[in-house]
Amino acid sequence: MSIQKQIGKPGIAAIMLASSLTVMVGNAITPALPELGEVYHLGSRASWLVTAPALGVVATAILFGKLIDRKGPYSVAFFGLLFYGVLGVLGAYMPNAAALFADRFLLGAATAAIMSSSVALIAVFFQGERQLKIIAAQGMSMEFGGVIFLSVSGVLADVSWQSPFYIYSLGILALVLLLLFIPRRGQSSQKEAEPDAEGADAQKGVPVPLVLLIAFFGMLMFFTAMVSLPIYLQTRLGYSPSFTGYYLAVLDLIAVLAAGFMPNIVKRVKEKGCLTLAFCCYGIAFFLYALSGRPVVLWISVFFAGVGFGCSTPLFNSLIVRKSAPENKGTNISFCTMAMFSGQFLSALFVSAFSGKALFIAAAVVAAVIAACVMPVAGRFQKR
């Protein structure tokens, strides 16, 4: 019996739910940021609450990657989901800003465990083209979760600033599904799986460090939008928290659809073409945000931002899995997790360094430079 047949649809659903928790770890409270800034006397520094979990991810991801290589992804996923649910809800009851930031940091550590182990579980149970499709589905679930969670978060933020924190209790539900439907086959299956020819060929192209670099810039672009838009929409344009939640949910919904089409795009234009498209879309989105705050421009912008995320993030994980041997797959996946969440964390610095239209122009320039570099760099390594 093949490895793929040893996990059913409920098991896949469990992995998808766990994956959906990772991107929304910071986003779940974004509609409540202005009020959180007032309650904890943070002012504009409230945006750091969105990116603080990313620091926890960056600081602990390698530890969890090595644990995955030694013990398998199952146990790492178990403890990650447990602490995610508990720490996330406790954030609503922190007595001061320092305690809240500490809680968000530890929540990030739990997220690192979940993100690395969920990708590793996919690598255990699926190979080849099927693996790319499942990773694309994982990207869709991450963003579809964002659609639901951000919509709900916006409504909850209208009730109170504490209410969005209860969304994190979904980590406990994902833990129950893990226990019920995913076999404990972690490391042994990983060693039994034979590396496919496609994965061997992929190792001849762009090296892992360059994939990590572009993953960093991809998440920097996405979270620059996620961190800046709530303040931009509510403070500068006068929209409500619920509208902000719905707007960001639309961004995630578009990313879901784009992630679903991503494998077909890769078939036509290869990975380098898909990544070039993604960064071009980011550049267009930021340029439009700088151009105007009119409603029609906002809705066009959100389309391009969603396509940028959906066509890039699932591809990062797929490339890393393909370029990794069984014995270091968990470590390389954790490096990718670190790279992506470093981009998330440093987006707050990026937002702090610029303001207003200057921020969107700077982000558009960065996206355009990366888009221009992807094809030539990938072509150079292919020639080698």
ROKOLBA-27200 format. One record per residue: chain; residue number from 1; x, y, z of N, C-alpha, C in turn. Coordinates in steps of 0.02 Angstrom, whole numbers. Layout:
// ROKOLBA-27200
 chain resi    n_u    n_v    n_w   ca_u   ca_v   ca_w    c_u    c_v    c_w
     A  NUM      X      Y      Z      X      Y      Z      X      Y      Z
...
This chain:
// ROKOLBA-27200
 chain resi    n_u    n_v    n_w   ca_u   ca_v   ca_w    c_u    c_v    c_w
     A    1     42    -60      0      0      0      0     44     62      0
     A    2     28    110    -42     68    171    -46     56    216     14
     A    3    103    260     26     97    306     81     35    350     73
     A    4     21    369     11    -35    415     -2   -101    386     21
     A    5   -109    319     20   -173    289     36   -182    280    111
     A    6   -132    298    151   -136    288    222   -161    350    259
     A    7   -181    400    223   -212    458    254   -273    476    212
     A    8   -331    480    244   -392    493    208   -409    567    206
     A    9   -468    582    179   -489    651    173   -496    687    241
     A   10   -520    653    293   -521    687    359   -451    706    383
     A   11   -402    663    369   -333    679    388   -307    739    349
     A   12   -322    741    285   -302    799    244   -336    862    271
     A   13   -400    856    288   -436    913    316   -404    937    381
     A   14   -380    891    421   -346    909    484   -283    950    470
     A   15   -244    928    420   -184    965    401   -202   1034    375
     A   16   -255   1038    335   -276   1101    307   -298   1150    361
     A   17   -335   1125    410   -357   1169    465   -298   1195    505
     A   18   -251   1149    520   -191   1170    557   -152   1222    517
     A   19   -147   1212    452   -111   1259    410   -145   1327    409
     A   20   -211   1327    411   -248   1391    407   -235   1434    467
     A   21   -211   1405    521   -199   1443    582   -135   1484    579
     A   22    -90   1467    533    -24   1496    534    -23   1568    508
     A   23    -54   1580    451    -53   1648    423    -94   1695    466
     A   24   -148   1671    495   -192   1716    532   -167   1728    604
     A   25   -109   1700    622    -85   1709    691    -77   1783    708
     A   26    -54   1823    661    -51   1895    673   -113   1931    650
     A   27   -142   1907    595   -198   1942    563   -262   1942    604
     A   28   -272   1893    647   -336   1886    681   -354   1947    722
     A   29   -305   1985    745   -320   2043    787   -313   2109    749
     A   30   -299   2107    684   -287   2170    648   -346   2218    650
     A   31   -409   2195    644   -463   2244    647   -468   2280    715
     A   32   -438   2250    767   -441   2280    834   -379   2321    850
     A   33   -334   2329    803   -270   2363    817   -278   2434    844
     A   34   -320   2476    813   -326   2544    840   -348   2545    914
     A   35   -396   2502    932   -419   2501   1002   -367   2470   1047
     A   36   -332   2418   1024   -277   2389   1063   -223   2441   1078
     A   37   -209   2483   1028   -160   2536   1037   -181   2584   1093
     A   38   -246   2597   1099   -270   2641   1152   -270   2607   1220
     A   39   -292   2544   1222   -297   2508   1286   -228   2499   1318
     A   40   -179   2481   1277   -112   2468   1304    -64   2526   1293
     A   41    -91   2584   1273    -51   2645   1265      8   2634   1217
     A   42     -6   2602   1162     47   2586   1113     49   2634   1055
     A   43     -6   2668   1041     -8   2713    984      5   2676    919
     A   44     48   2704    877     63   2672    813    102   2607    820
     A   45    131   2597    880    168   2535    892    122   2474    900
     A   46     58   2485    899     11   2428    902     22   2380    844
     A   47     48   2405    788     61   2361    731    110   2305    748
     A   48    151   2317    800    199   2265    819    164   2204    850
     A   49    103   2212    873     66   2154    898     51   2104    842
     A   50     43   2130    781     32   2086    724     95   2047    707
     A   51    152   2079    712    215   2048    690    254   2015    747
     A   52    235   2027    810    271   1996    866    273   1920    863
     A   53    218   1885    843    223   1813    836    276   1791    785
     A   54    288   1832    735    339   1815    686    408   1810    718
     A   55    422   1853    768    485   1849    802    492   1782    839
     A   56    438   1760    869    438   1694    901    450   1638    852
     A   57    422   1645    792    433   1595    740    507   1593    720
     A   58    535   1652    707    604   1656    685    652   1628    738
     A   59    637   1642    801    682   1621    855    680   1546    868
     A   60    626   1512    850    618   1441    870    610   1393    812
     A   61    604   1417    751    589   1372    695    641   1318    685
     A   62    705   1335    691    758   1286    681    754   1230    732
     A   63    738   1248    794    730   1197    846    677   1146    826
     A   64    620   1170    803    567   1125    784    585   1086    720
     A   65    622   1117    675    644   1081    615    688   1021    632
     A   66    733   1031    679    777    976    700    738    922    737
     A   67    688    944    776    645    895    810    606    854    760
     A   68    583    886    706    547    849    654    592    797    622
     A   69    654    815    607    701    767    577    716    708    624
     A   70    715    721    689    731    668    737    670    627    759
     A   71    615    662    773    556    629    803    497    622    755
     A   72    500    657    698    444    657    652    397    716    666
     A   73    355    734    617    314    794    624    253    787    669
     A   74    232    725    685    169    716    722    172    747    791
     A   75    224    729    830    228    754    898    238    829    900
     A   76    276    856    852    286    928    848    220    964    834
     A   77    180    936    789    114    964    775     69    962    836
     A   78     72    908    874     30    899    933     41    956    983
     A   79    104    966   1002    118   1018   1052    108   1088   1024
     A   80    123   1097    960    112   1162    930     40   1183    932
     A   81     -6   1138    914    -77   1154    914   -104   1165    985
     A   82    -79   1125   1032   -101   1132   1101    -85   1202   1128
     A   83    -23   1223   1121     -2   1287   1148    -29   1346   1107
     A   84    -41   1335   1043    -72   1387   1001   -140   1405   1029
     A   85   -181   1355   1041   -249   1368   1066   -249   1402   1134
     A   86   -206   1378   1179   -205   1405   1247   -176   1476   1248
     A   87   -118   1485   1219    -85   1551   1221   -124   1604   1182
     A   88   -155   1583   1127   -193   1631   1087   -250   1662   1126
     A   89   -289   1621   1161   -345   1646   1199   -321   1687   1259
     A   90   -267   1666   1291   -242   1702   1349   -220   1773   1332
     A   91   -206   1786   1269   -186   1854   1249   -239   1906   1266
     A   92   -301   1886   1271   -355   1933   1286   -354   1956   1359
     A   93   -314   1923   1400   -316   1937   1472   -248   1959   1500
     A   94   -203   1981   1456   -138   2004   1480   -145   2072   1516
     A   95   -111   2080   1573   -121   2140   1614    -88   2203   1587
     A   96    -37   2195   1545     -1   2253   1519     29   2237   1452
     A   97     58   2287   1420     85   2278   1353    143   2229   1352
     A   98    187   2230   1403    244   2184   1404    221   2112   1406
     A   99    171   2098   1448    144   2030   1452    111   2009   1387
     A  100     77   2055   1355     45   2039   1291     96   2023   1237
     A  101    149   2063   1235    202   2048   1186    235   1981   1200
     A  102    246   1965   1263    275   1900   1280    230   1843   1259
     A  103    165   1851   1271    117   1800   1250    117   1792   1174
     A  104    121   1848   1138    121   1845   1064    185   1812   1039
     A  105    241   1823   1073    304   1790   1055    298   1714   1062
     A  106    271   1692   1119    263   1620   1130    212   1590   1081
     A  107    161   1629   1065    113   1606   1014    148   1595    947
     A  108    196   1638    933    236   1629    872    276   1565    873
     A  109    303   1547    932    340   1484    937    294   1425    921
     A  110    233   1426    948    185   1373    932    169   1372    858
     A  111    165   1430    827    152   1435    755    208   1404    715
     A  112    271   1415    737    328   1385    703    322   1310    702
     A  113    302   1281    759    294   1209    763    239   1185    715
     A  114    184   1222    713    128   1201    669    146   1207    596
     A  115    176   1263    577    190   1274    506    240   1224    479
     A  116    295   1214    515    346   1167    492    320   1096    491
     A  117    283   1076    543    258   1007    546    203    994    495
     A  118    162   1044    479    109   1032    430    138   1022    360
     A  119    188   1061    342    221   1050    277    257    982    277
     A  120    289    965    334    324    901    338    275    842    333
     A  121    216    850    362    166    796    356    145    786    284
     A  122    137    840    247    121    833    176    178    798    139
     A  123    240    815    156    297    782    124    300    708    141
     A  124    276    689    200    275    619    220    224    579    179
     A  125    165    606    170    110    567    142    100    575     66
     A  126    133    625     36    123    638    -36    189    653    -70
     A  127    194    631   -132    254    645   -172    235    669   -242
     A  128    284    697   -277    276    714   -348    225    769   -360
     A  129    189    762   -416    140    812   -435     83    817   -385
     A  130     66    759   -355     14    759   -304     34    802   -244
     A  131     98    800   -228    123    841   -172    115    915   -186
     A  132    131    937   -248    122   1007   -266     49   1028   -261
     A  133      4    985   -282    -67   1001   -277    -91   1007   -205
     A  134    -65    962   -162    -85    965    -92    -55   1028    -59
     A  135      6   1045    -76     36   1106    -49     -1   1167    -74
     A  136    -23   1166   -137    -65   1220   -162   -131   1224   -123
     A  137   -160   1165   -109   -221   1163    -69   -208   1189      1
     A  138   -148   1175     27   -129   1202     92   -129   1279     90
     A  139    -99   1306     36    -99   1379     28   -170   1406     24
     A  140   -214   1370    -11   -283   1391    -15   -317   1390     53
     A  141   -303   1338     92   -334   1333    158   -309   1388    204
     A  142   -244   1404    198   -217   1459    238   -254   1524    224
     A  143   -266   1536    160   -298   1599    142   -374   1597    151
     A  144   -404   1538    140   -476   1533    152   -490   1540    226
     A  145   -445   1513    268   -452   1524    339   -449   1598    354
     A  146   -405   1634    319   -401   1706    328   -466   1741    309
     A  147   -499   1717    256   -563   1746    236   -613   1741    293
     A  148   -619   1681    321   -667   1670    374   -647   1707    438
     A  149   -583   1697    457   -561   1724    521   -561   1801    522
     A  150   -541   1831    466   -540   1904    464   -610   1934    462
     A  151   -655   1900    427   -724   1923    427   -754   1920    497
     A  152   -743   1864    530   -768   1856    598   -733   1904    645
     A  153   -667   1913    636   -629   1957    679   -653   2029    674
     A  154   -669   2051    613   -694   2119    606   -759   2129    644
     A  155   -803   2080    642   -867   2085    678   -854   2083    753
     A  156   -809   2037    775   -794   2031    846   -760   2095    873
     A  157   -719   2127    830   -685   2188    852   -735   2244    864
     A  158   -793   2243    831   -845   2292    844   -877   2280    913
     A  159   -874   2216    936   -902   2200   1002   -855   2223   1057
     A  160   -792   2201   1052   -741   2222   1101   -672   2204   1072
     A  161   -620   2236   1099   -553   2222   1074   -529   2153   1095
     A  162   -559   2124   1147   -539   2058   1171   -567   2001   1128
     A  163   -625   2012   1099   -661   1957   1065   -621   1922   1010
     A  164   -583   1958    967   -546   1922    914   -497   1870    939
     A  165   -474   1876   1002   -426   1828   1028   -456   1758   1035
     A  166   -521   1753   1041   -553   1687   1049   -548   1645    986
     A  167   -533   1676    929   -525   1638    867   -469   1587    874
     A  168   -419   1602    914   -362   1557    921   -381   1490    952
     A  169   -439   1484    982   -460   1420   1012   -469   1366    959
     A  170   -471   1386    895   -475   1336    841   -414   1290    841
     A  171   -360   1311    873   -302   1267    879   -319   1202    916
     A  172   -364   1206    965   -384   1147   1002   -425   1100    957
     A  173   -469   1129    916   -507   1088    869   -460   1052    820
     A  174   -411   1088    794   -363   1056    748   -324   1001    784
     A  175   -309   1010    848   -275    958    886   -317    895    891
     A  176   -382    903    903   -427    845    907   -428    807    841
     A  177   -431    844    785   -432    812    719   -366    777    706
     A  178   -311    805    727   -246    773    720   -246    705    755
     A  179   -271    703    816   -271    641    855   -316    588    824
     A  180   -371    611    794   -421    564    768   -404    536    699
     A  181   -373    577    656   -372    559    585   -302    555    553
     A  182   -250    575    587   -184    572    556   -143    517    589
     A  183   -118    469    549    -78    414    577    -13    439    606
     A  184     11    404    657     76    420    686    130    386    646
     A  185    145    413    588    195    381    545    254    427    531
     A  186    251    488    559    301    540    547    366    521    515
     A  187    416    503    557    484    497    531    494    433    491
     A  188    465    378    511    476    316    476    452    320    404
     A  189    394    351    392    369    358    324    415    402    284
     A  190    443    452    316    486    498    281    547    462    254
     A  191    572    415    292    631    378    270    613    325    218
     A  192    551    300    222    531    249    174    518    278    106
     A  193    498    342    104    480    372     40    542    380     -4
     A  194    536    361    -67    591    368   -114    588    436   -146
     A  195    644    473   -150    643    538   -183    626    530   -256
     A  196    581    570   -281    560    564   -351    609    600   -397
     A  197    606    582   -461    652    610   -510    644    685   -516
     A  198    582    707   -511    569    779   -517    605    817   -462
     A  199    604    789   -400    638    821   -345    712    823   -356
     A  200    741    768   -384    813    767   -398    831    818   -450
     A  201    791    827   -501    805    876   -552    801    947   -524
     A  202    753    958   -478    744   1025   -451    805   1048   -412
     A  203    843   1000   -382    901   1019   -343    956   1048   -387
     A  204    952   1039   -452   1003   1065   -497    993   1139   -513
     A  205    935   1166   -496    919   1235   -513    941   1283   -459
     A  206    899   1332   -446    914   1384   -396    924   1351   -328
     A  207    979   1367   -293    992   1337   -228    944   1360   -174
     A  208    941   1321   -120    895   1334    -65    903   1405    -37
     A  209    965   1431    -25    970   1498      3    934   1552    -38
     A  210    935   1546   -104    900   1596   -145    825   1588   -141
     A  211    801   1526   -135    730   1515   -125    708   1547    -59
     A  212    750   1540     -8    734   1570     57    733   1646     53
     A  213    778   1674     13    781   1747      7    717   1774    -26
     A  214    695   1742    -79    635   1766   -112    573   1752    -69
     A  215    574   1698    -28    519   1686     18    515   1743     69
     A  216    573   1766     92    575   1823    138    542   1884    108
     A  217    562   1901     46    534   1961     15    460   1952     -1
     A  218    439   1891    -17    368   1879    -30    325   1894     31
     A  219    346   1871     89    307   1884    149    315   1956    173
     A  220    373   1987    158    381   2058    174    328   2099    136
     A  221    318   2083     73    268   2119     34    198   2108     61
     A  222    181   2045     75    113   2030     97     97   2064    163
     A  223    143   2058    211    127   2085    278    138   2160    282
     A  224    174   2189    235    174   2262    231    103   2286    217
     A  225     69   2251    173     -1   2268    160    -46   2254    220
     A  226    -37   2195    251    -81   2176    306    -72   2221    367
     A  227    -10   2244    379      2   2286    437    -20   2358    425
     A  228    -10   2382    365    -24   2453    351    -97   2467    333
     A  229   -131   2419    302   -198   2432    278   -249   2447    334
     A  230   -248   2411    391   -298   2428    443   -293   2502    464
     A  231   -232   2526    476   -223   2595    497   -240   2643    440
     A  232   -220   2624    379   -235   2666    320   -310   2672    309
     A  233   -345   2616    313   -417   2616    299   -456   2651    354
     A  234   -437   2640    416   -477   2667    471   -457   2739    490
     A  235   -391   2751    493   -368   2817    515   -370   2869    460
     A  236   -346   2851    401   -342   2899    346   -405   2904    304
     A  237   -439   2846    294   -498   2846    251   -563   2843    289
     A  238   -561   2829    355   -620   2833    396   -666   2772    395
     A  239   -640   2714    373   -682   2653    373   -684   2622    442
     A  240   -735   2578    454   -745   2546    518   -701   2484    525
     A  241   -692   2457    587   -656   2394    595   -687   2336    557
     A  242   -754   2334    555   -786   2279    519   -772   2283    444
     A  243   -772   2344    416   -755   2350    345   -683   2328    333
     A  244   -638   2345    379   -568   2324    372   -564   2248    371
     A  245   -601   2216    417   -600   2143    418   -625   2113    353
     A  246   -680   2140    326   -707   2114    264   -659   2127    206
     A  247   -628   2186    206   -582   2203    152   -522   2155    151
     A  248   -493   2142    209   -436   2096    213   -459   2025    197
     A  249   -521   2009    214   -547   1943    198   -553   1934    122
     A  250   -573   1987     87   -576   1984     14   -507   1972    -15
     A  251   -457   2005     14   -388   1993     -8   -370   1919     -1
     A  252   -388   1890     56   -374   1819     67   -414   1774     20
     A  253   -476   1793      5   -517   1753    -40   -486   1751   -110
     A  254   -462   1808   -133   -429   1810   -198   -366   1768   -197
     A  255   -329   1770   -141   -270   1728   -134   -287   1654   -136
     A  256   -344   1635   -107   -367   1566   -110   -375   1544   -183
     A  257   -410   1584   -222   -422   1567   -292   -356   1564   -331
     A  258   -311   1612   -318   -247   1613   -353   -205   1551   -336
     A  259   -206   1531   -271   -169   1471   -251   -197   1409   -286
     A  260   -262   1408   -297   -292   1351   -332   -269   1346   -404
     A  261   -257   1404   -436   -233   1404   -506   -157   1397   -511
     A  262   -122   1405   -454    -50   1407   -456    -17   1346   -490
     A  263    -39   1283   -476     -7   1226   -510    -13   1230   -586
     A  264    -70   1254   -612    -78   1262   -684    -33   1316   -712
     A  265    -24   1370   -673     21   1423   -695     93   1398   -698
     A  266    112   1357   -649    179   1329   -648    191   1284   -708
     A  267    140   1246   -728    146   1202   -787    160   1243   -850
     A  268    132   1303   -854    138   1343   -915    202   1386   -915
     A  269    218   1416   -859    274   1465   -859    329   1446   -810
     A  270    326   1387   -781    375   1364   -732    372   1405   -668
     A  271    411   1383   -619    410   1417   -554    434   1489   -559
     A  272    485   1501   -599    512   1569   -604    462   1617   -635
     A  273    423   1594   -683    372   1636   -713    316   1651   -664
     A  274    297   1601   -624    244   1611   -575    265   1661   -522
     A  275    328   1656   -499    353   1703   -448    360   1774   -476
     A  276    381   1779   -539    384   1845   -571    315   1877   -574
     A  277    265   1838   -593    196   1862   -594    175   1886   -525
     A  278    191   1847   -473    171   1865   -406    199   1932   -384
     A  279    263   1944   -396    293   2007   -374    271   2066   -418
     A  280    256   2053   -480    227   2105   -522    159   2127   -494
     A  281    120   2079   -472     55   2095   -443     62   2135   -379
     A  282    110   2116   -337    123   2155   -276    140   2228   -294
     A  283    184   2236   -344    204   2303   -364    146   2345   -388
     A  284    102   2314   -428     43   2350   -453     -3   2370   -396
     A  285    -13   2324   -349    -57   2338   -292    -32   2397   -251
     A  286     32   2398   -235     59   2452   -194     58   2519   -232
     A  287     72   2515   -297     69   2576   -337     -1   2606   -336
     A  288    -51   2563   -341   -120   2588   -341   -140   2616   -273
     A  289   -117   2585   -219   -131   2612   -153   -101   2682   -145
     A  290    -41   2691   -173     -9   2757   -171    -45   2808   -215
     A  291    -76   2784   -268   -107   2828   -317   -171   2860   -291
     A  292   -213   2819   -257   -278   2845   -237   -310   2802   -184
     A  293   -352   2833   -142   -391   2797    -92   -464   2789   -112
     A  294   -479   2803   -174   -549   2796   -198   -570   2723   -196
     A  295   -635   2710   -182   -658   2641   -176   -641   2596   -235
     A  296   -650   2621   -296   -636   2578   -354   -562   2559   -357
     A  297   -518   2605   -337   -447   2589   -337   -430   2540   -282
     A  298   -463   2547   -225   -451   2500   -170   -469   2428   -190
     A  299   -524   2420   -226   -545   2353   -245   -502   2324   -301
     A  300   -477   2365   -345   -430   2340   -395   -364   2320   -362
     A  301   -342   2360   -314   -279   2347   -279   -282   2281   -241
     A  302   -339   2268   -208   -343   2208   -168   -341   2145   -212
     A  303   -364   2151   -274   -360   2095   -320   -287   2076   -334
     A  304   -247   2126   -350   -177   2113   -367   -138   2089   -305
     A  305   -152   2116   -247   -118   2094   -186   -134   2021   -171
     A  306   -197   2001   -180   -216   1931   -169   -183   1883   -217
     A  307   -180   1902   -281   -147   1859   -331    -73   1852   -314
     A  308    -42   1907   -292     29   1903   -274     42   1852   -220
     A  309      1   1852   -169     11   1805   -114     -5   1733   -135
     A  310    -61   1723   -169    -82   1656   -187    -35   1622   -236
     A  311      0   1661   -277     45   1632   -327    116   1624   -302
     A  312    129   1644   -240    198   1640   -216    206   1596   -155
     A  313    168   1606   -103    181   1572    -40    178   1496    -44
     A  314    127   1465    -75    128   1391    -80    188   1366   -119
     A  315    211   1405   -166    267   1384   -208    332   1382   -169
     A  316    341   1425   -120    401   1424    -79    408   1357    -43
     A  317    354   1335    -11    356   1271     24    368   1213    -23
     A  318    337   1214    -82    346   1160   -130    419   1155   -153
     A  319    449   1212   -168    519   1212   -191    565   1186   -137
     A  320    554   1206    -75    598   1184    -21    592   1108    -10
     A  321    531   1082    -11    521   1010     -3    556    971    -58
     A  322    550    995   -120    580    960   -177    656    961   -174
     A  323    684   1013   -145    757   1020   -143    789    991    -81
     A  324    750    954    -41    775    928     23    779    852     22
     A  325    832    826     51    837    754     62    796    735    123
     A  326    775    671    130    734    651    187    764    669    254
     A  327    830    663    260    861    674    326    865    748    347
     A  328    858    795    300    860    866    319    798    904    297
     A  329    745    867    280    685    900    256    654    945    309
     A  330    649    920    371    620    961    424    660   1024    437
     A  331    726   1018    436    769   1077    448    760   1128    392
     A  332    759   1106    329    751   1153    274    682   1185    274
     A  333    631   1147    292    564   1176    297    563   1230    352
     A  334    598   1216    407    600   1266    461    638   1329    439
     A  335    690   1320    397    724   1379    370    677   1421    327
     A  336    634   1387    289    585   1423    248    535   1459    292
     A  337    514   1425    346    469   1457    394    501   1519    424
     A  338    565   1514    442    602   1571    469    605   1628    419
     A  339    620   1612    356    626   1663    305    560   1700    296
     A  340    506   1663    292    441   1694    280    419   1737    339
     A  341    430   1712    400    409   1751    458    458   1807    475
     A  342    520   1801    451    565   1859    457    538   1916    414
     A  343    513   1900    356    481   1951    314    421   1980    349
     A  344    381   1938    383    323   1963    419    345   2009    476
     A  345    395   1988    514    418   2028    571    446   2096    549
     A  346    489   2094    498    521   2156    476    474   2202    438
     A  347    416   2177    419    368   2221    387    348   2278    433
     A  348    348   2265    499    332   2319    547    385   2373    545
     A  349    449   2353    538    502   2403    530    494   2443    466
     A  350    475   2407    414    465   2439    349    409   2490    354
     A  351    355   2471    387    298   2517    395    317   2576    440
     A  352    359   2563    489    380   2617    534    428   2666    500
     A  353    466   2641    451    516   2683    418    484   2732    369
     A  354    426   2714    343    392   2757    294    321   2771    319
     A  355    289   2820    289    220   2836    308    182   2859    246
     A  356    116   2848    249     74   2872    195     92   2842    127
     A  357     89   2884     76    103   2862      8    175   2839     -1
     A  358    221   2867     39    292   2847     33    301   2773     48
     A  359    262   2746     95    266   2675    111    246   2633     51
     A  360    191   2650     20    167   2610    -37    214   2616    -97
     A  361    242   2675   -107    290   2683   -162    352   2642   -150
     A  362    378   2643    -88    438   2604    -72    425   2529    -82
     A  363    366   2506    -59    348   2435    -67    342   2416   -141
     A  364    314   2461   -181    307   2448   -253    375   2442   -286
     A  365    422   2484   -265    490   2481   -294    524   2415   -276
     A  366    518   2394   -213    548   2330   -192    519   2272   -233
     A  367    453   2271   -239    420   2218   -277    443   2217   -350
     A  368    449   2276   -380    470   2280   -450    541   2255   -459
     A  369    586   2271   -412    656   2249   -416    659   2173   -412
     A  370    622   2143   -365    622   2070   -358    594   2037   -421
     A  371    539   2064   -447    509   2037   -508    558   2038   -566
     A  372    597   2092   -571    646   2098   -625    705   2051   -618
     A  373    718   2029   -557    778   1987   -544    764   1912   -549
     A  374    702   1891   -538    687   1820   -534    707   1782   -596
     A  375    684   1804   -654    696   1768   -716    771   1764   -733
     A  376    809   1819   -732    880   1815   -748    920   1770   -701
     A  377    905   1775   -636    942   1735   -587    927   1661   -596
     A  378    862   1644   -604    843   1574   -614    874   1547   -679
     A  379    874   1588   -731    904   1566   -795    978   1553   -789
     A  380   1012   1593   -750   1085   1584   -741   1100   1518   -707
     A  381   1062   1500   -655   1076   1437   -621   1054   1376   -664
     A  382   1004   1385   -705    984   1330   -749   1038   1315   -801
     A  383   1072   1367   -824   1127   1357   -873   1184   1319   -841
     A  384   1195   1329   -777   1248   1293   -742   1231   1218   -736
